[in-house]
């Protein structure tokens, strides 16, 4: 069995990678290098602070990159840990406000605290990945993608709001099953997808015997005619819902039910869970936890925008055979959210209670979906298990040939999409790769609410710009005016 890498501080390694790549505070562009005794070092002055860095040759990237950073003083050089290094560099950014600085430092602290726990998950993931492709088990690849959370970010291990036992219970990395809780919401406080028929969440999520048990409880409580039952993440129901919906819980407009089920497991997005008995069906739920600085709720606005974006993707596929040949689109048309009496789609509370159903296309026995992020994650060093397993199903295919196929598929679609005037948020969590006998053949897109568009380019190819709901046009990033704006967003968010 391979062992986890011996790096003493994986968060520092990822932080150095980020600071160097993004050139934070001129960490890369302003550093002055010198070679002495066969070693290369760099020096950088930030106000009164002088930093020195050890630079090692990276053969894969064919360039020098930092492996350690020191603070210089009259007493000598003191090696910096991740927290000290980030504080020094962020403090040098004059336009960074104190609230953002404080929040980022707290997120890094959470990531450091959770690092040992998630490193322990490495061996478990390594073993479970070995049979993943052979069993057509996409769930394992979701867990692997979650382990580094859009690799490789120094804040990826942060789970703002959760302690370590909650990460083990509800995080994707450990692969545990847990049961959903349910509440009944007054029909007067429900907004549903305009694409939705008369069915309710229970009809789609639960087995017939479970629907019967839930229906009986609703009838006993006198709620069958006046309320609709919603699934709720068990942690969210205890920690967040009472704080937001105290008046509704007191009045009976929202009632917490005793029914539990079905068994689910977290996917790489944390708030979205896969139903153990129906693995092609996921349920997206609000979850008041912060990851990578974002509160994982689920607004009515974003769900509405996702419907329009999915329609755009479908229309583009129907018009361009080259897009249709490369892409599948997850069905995310069915959703329900809490609705205020004002019917304000931008109401903050609409994001705190609701659910959305996501269905994936059914696959043949020799096919599986793998999140794009999984192809760059190797928990115990060596070749990433997703690549290793794919190559194991194909004789005579090299790593280079496989990566070229993967690159051609993903980038080929991105170029086609840009030519049409749109681009989905194509990071490693939203993009899944359909493998058939280990060969990447198609992309599956999910989470459609962030498809960025250039209206002028869309019209040029016969596509209509989506009528997105946008709260603040001054800060809108969904409908853009120039290719440069679109490319900047792609480079910073993907």
Secondary structure, 3 states (H helix, E strand, C coil): CCCCCCCCCHHHHHHHHHHHHHCHHHCCCCCEEEEECCEEEEEEEECCEEEEEEEEEECCCCEEEEEEEEEEECCEEEECCHHHHHHHHHHCCCCCCHHHHHHHHHHHHHHHHHHHHHHHHHHHHHHHHCCCCCCCCHHHHHHHHHHHCCCCCCCCCCCECCCHHHHHHHCCCCCCCEEEEEEEEEHHHEEECCCCCCCCHHHHHCCHHHHHHHHHHHHHCCCCCCEEEEEECHHHHHHHHHHHCHHHHHHCCEEEEEEEEEEEEECCCCCEEEECCEEEEEEEECCCCEECCEECCCCHHHHHHHHHHHHHHHHHHHHCHHHHCCEEECEEEEEEEECCCCCCCCCHHHHCCEEEEEECCCCCCCEEEEEHHHHHCCCCCCCCHHHHHHHHCCCCCCHHHHHHHHHHHHHHHHHHHHHHCEECCCCCCCEEEEEECCEEEEEEECCHHHCEEEHHHHHHCCCCCCCCCCCCHHHCCCEECCHHHHHHHHHHHC
